[in-house]
Amino acid sequence: MAHTIKEKKKLIARVRRLQGQIDAIEKALEDEKECSDILHHIAGCRGALNGLMSEVVEGHIRSHILKTGTSSKDKQAQAQAAEDLIELIKSYLK
């Protein structure tokens, strides 16, 4: 969990923004806003949550999947595999 501790302030700031977005959804529902407004809030919240997930997954891969102490050639292969996986996950979460 070292990567989440290292990035704690940044991750908590993202979570707090998400809380604000969820509050906006609740307020829009309470105020009986138009469906399109509510859907817009939900889409923004989903994007923010996916961004948080992407950041935590990337940190996990870099901190826990990439092994230290391997040969230079193996490190390059691991690094490339990790980058490919990170990009795949980021594109999936968009």
C-alpha positions in Angstrom: 0.0 0.0 0.0 3.0 2.3 -0.1 1.8 3.9 -3.3 -1.5 5.0 -1.7 0.3 6.4 1.3 2.7 8.3 -0.8 -0.1 9.8 -2.9 -2.6 10.1 0.1 -3.3 13.8 -0.2 -3.9 13.7 -3.9 -6.2 10.7 -3.7 -8.1 12.1 -0.8 -8.6 15.4 -2.8 -10.1 13.3 -5.6 -12.4 11.5 -3.2 -13.6 14.8 -1.8 -14.3 16.1 -5.3 -16.3 12.9 -5.9 -18.3 13.6 -2.7 -19.1 17.0 -4.0 -20.3 15.6 -7.3 -22.5 13.0 -5.5 -23.9 15.8 -3.4 -24.8 17.7 -6.6 -26.6 14.6 -7.9 -28.6 14.4 -4.7 -29.4 18.1 -4.8 -30.5 17.9 -8.4 -32.9 15.0 -7.6 -34.2 16.8 -4.5 -34.8 20.0 -6.6 -36.5 17.9 -9.3 -34.1 19.0 -12.0 -34.4 17.8 -15.6 -33.3 14.3 -16.4 -30.6 15.6 -18.7 -29.1 17.7 -15.9 -29.1 14.7 -13.6 -27.5 12.5 -16.2 -24.8 15.1 -16.8 -24.0 15.0 -13.1 -23.9 11.2 -13.0 -21.6 11.1 -16.1 -19.2 13.5 -14.5 -19.2 11.5 -11.3 -18.6 8.3 -13.2 -15.6 9.9 -15.0 -14.1 11.1 -11.8 -14.5 7.7 -10.2 -12.9 6.0 -13.2 -10.0 8.5 -13.0 -9.5 7.6 -9.3 -9.6 4.0 -10.1 -7.1 4.4 -12.9 -4.7 6.3 -10.7 -4.8 3.6 -7.9 -4.5 0.7 -10.4 -1.5 2.4 -12.0 0.2 2.8 -8.7 -0.5 -0.8 -7.8 1.0 -2.0 -11.0 4.1 0.2 -10.6 4.6 -0.7 -6.9 3.5 -4.3 -6.7 3.7 -5.9 -10.1 7.0 -4.6 -11.4 9.7 -6.6 -9.6 13.0 -5.2 -8.5 16.2 -7.2 -8.6 15.6 -8.8 -12.0 17.9 -8.7 -15.0 18.0 -5.6 -17.2 16.3 -7.4 -20.1 13.6 -8.8 -17.8 13.0 -5.3 -16.3 12.6 -3.8 -19.8 10.0 -6.6 -20.7 8.2 -6.1 -17.3 8.2 -2.3 -17.8 6.7 -2.6 -21.3 4.1 -5.1 -20.2 3.1 -2.8 -17.3 2.9 0.2 -19.6 0.7 -1.7 -22.0 -1.6 -2.8 -19.2 -1.8 0.7 -17.8 -2.8 2.1 -21.2 -5.3 -0.6 -21.7 -6.9 0.0 -18.3 -6.9 3.8 -18.9 -8.7 3.4 -22.2 -11.2 1.0 -20.7 -12.0 3.4 -17.9 -12.6 6.4 -20.2 
